[in-house]
Amino acid sequence: MEKNKALKIFKLELDPNRIFGLDILRAFAILVVVLGHSSIYLPKTLRSYNAYLEFPGVAIFFVLSGYLISKNFN
C-alpha cells in the first residue's frame, strides 16, 4: 500500500518492461564519464588513474544505451 501512495505523491509511472538494474548501471557509467572529463580538477597524482575509468565508462554507456533503445523497437 505504501508503494502505491509514494507513486501517487511523486507521480511516477513505472514501465513494467524497463530493467531497473540496467538503468542504474547506465547512470553509473554516466557518472564515470563525468568524472573522467573533470580530471583537470584532480591532483596530478590521481590523473593517471582517471584514464582507466573514462573509456570503460563510455563503452558501458553506449552498449547499454544501444541495447535499451533496440529493446524498445521489438
N, C-alpha and C positions, 0 to 999 in steps of 0.2 A: 504494500500500500504506500509506503514512504517513497518508493522509487517513482511511482506514478505522480505523486504530489510534487516531487522535485522536477520532473519533466514538465509539468504544467507551469510551475513557477518560472523556470528558465526558458520555456517554450522550445525545448529541444525535440527535434524529430529524428529519431534514430532509424537508419535504414537497416533492415534485417540482413541485407546482402553485404554489408560492409564487414571487413575483417579488422577489428579494433587493434589487434596486435601489430598488424602491418602499418596502420596509421601511426602508432606510437614509434615504430622503427623508422618510418619516414620522417617524423618530427625530430628524432634523434639525429638522423643524417643531416637534416637542415641545420641543426644546432652545431654539428661538427664542421659543416661548411662555413657557417658564420664565424666560428672560432678560428678556422683556417685563414679566412680573409682578414681577420683582425690581429694577425700576428705582429704587426708593427708596434702594437701596444704591449707586447710581451717582452720580458727581459731577454737579452741576447742569448743567454744560456738555454732558454726554453724554445727559441725559434726553430732550432734544428729538429726538435721532437714534433713540432707542429706540422711539419711537412708529411709526416707519416699518417696523419689523420685526414688531411684535406682530400686527397684523391679517393680513398675508400668512401668517404662521406658523399662525394659527388657520384661515385659509381653506385652506391646503395640507393641514393635518391633517384637516379634515373632508371635503374632496374625496377624498383618498386613502383615508381610513377607509371612506367610503361605497362607493368603487369596490372596495376589497378585500373588504368584507363582502358586497356584492352578487355579487361574482365567485364566492364560495363557495356561493351558492344555485343556481348553474347547473350 
